[in-house]
Amino acid sequence: MALTHLQQLEAESIKIMREVAAEFENPVMLYSIGKDSSVLLHLARKAFYPAKIPFPLLHVDTNWKFKEMIEFRDRLAKEYGFDLIVHKNPEGLAIDINPFVHGSAKHTDIMKTQGLKQALDKYGFDAAFGGARRDEEKSRAKERVY
């Protein structure tokens, strides 16, 4: 029986996760608590079940998530036993940056983009999984997959 389109995408994702886990020294999965990264987490759990996910999850925390989302993130980490790294850009925290006073573009750059770069450097990750969807934006369709 032929795989459906969704099953093909799932199989491709699982294959990539397993290959990256086998071939890279220090991979990480980006986890924003959003819908796309939650699907990515589900796929990672499926790819390595019944074993634990063999790489940590990284949440670049902007300080602007609902407390219920943070509680959900922490509960999942505890329940499923995955390693969770939470990084907040200390420079952004020091100036109390927020999207209302500083604008969303500056807040995003400092707390997300620069925060992600800091975390990748700090922990020496050599591969990163992200939950960006190719079908949501044309520029994402051109991004390198593996």
N, C-alpha and C positions, 0 to 999 in steps of 0.2 A: 504494500500500500504506500502510495506517495505521501510525502510530508506536505502539510499545508504550508502556506507562506509564513505564518506565525511560528510553526514548528521548525521551519528552516532557519528563521532568525534566531530562535532559541538555541538550536543546535550549534549554529555558528558562534554565538556568544559563549556558550559553554566550552566549546573547543578552544577558543581564544584564551579564555580564563585558565584553562588547564595548561595550555602551551606556555603562557606567560609565567605561571607559577613554577613550571618545570625549568624554564630557561633563564629566568632573571633571579638575581641574588636577593633583591629587596623591593618587591612590588608593593603597591598600596592601592586601595580602592577609595575613591573620593565619595563621601557620603554627606549629603546636604540635608537629609531627612525629607526631601521632596519626593514627588511621585517617581521621577525617572531613576534617582539613586536607590529608591526602595525596590524598584523592579530589578535593578542591578544586584542589590543585596540578595533578593530572592534567587536570582540566577546563580550567584556565587554559592549560596547554600546548596542549591540543587547540583551544581557541578562537583562539589566535593563531599556530598552526603555519603555516608554518615559521619565522615570526619569533620573536624573543625575547619573553617575557612583558613587557608595557610598564609594569609597576609592580613595586615591590619586595615581597619577602616579609618579614614581621616576626615574629620569634620572641621572645616575652616569656619569657625564661629564668628559671626559678625555682631553678636550681641543683640540682634533684632529678630530672633525667632520667638514665637510664643512659648511660654514656660511649659505648656503641655507637649510641645514638640520635643523639647529637651528631655522631659521626663520619658517620653516615648522612646527616644534614642537610647537613653541610659537603661531603660527597662529591656529593650531588645538586646543590647550588648550583654547584659547580665543573663538574660534568659537563654540566649544562644551561644554565649561564651566566646564572642569574637573580641579581638583586641581593638579597642577604640582609642584613637588619639584625637584630642580636641586641641586645636590651635587657634589662638586669638592674636592678632597683630598687636604687639605691645605698644608700638608707636601710635597706632590708631586709638588704643585705649587711653594712652597718656594725654591725648588732646581731646578725648571724649567725642570722637567723630560720630556724627549721625547723619542720616540722609536728609533730615529736615533743615538743619542749620547749614550743613556743608554741601548739600546737593547729592542726589543719588549717584551721579557719575563719579564724584570724588570719593564718596563712601565706598562704592563698589571697588574702585581701584585700590584704595588703601586696605580695606578690610578683607576683600575677596582675592583680588589679583596679587597684590603684594603679600598678603597673608599666606596664600597658597605657595608662592615662590619661597617664602621664609621656611615653611614647613617642609617642602621638598628638599631644600638645602640642609636644614637642621637634621633631618633623619636619613639623609642620603638615599632616598628612593631612586631606583633606576628604571621603574616603569610605573605608570599610574592608569588606573581604569576610571573613566568618567561616564556619566549617564546621559551625555548629550545625544539627542536623537537626530539621525540623518534626515528624517522626513520633516522636521520642524523648520529648518532654515537651510537655504541653498548653500551657504558657506560651510555648514557642518557636513554636507555631503562630500566635500573635498578633503575633509580632515583624514589624516592617516589612521588606519584602523589597527594595523599590527605590523 
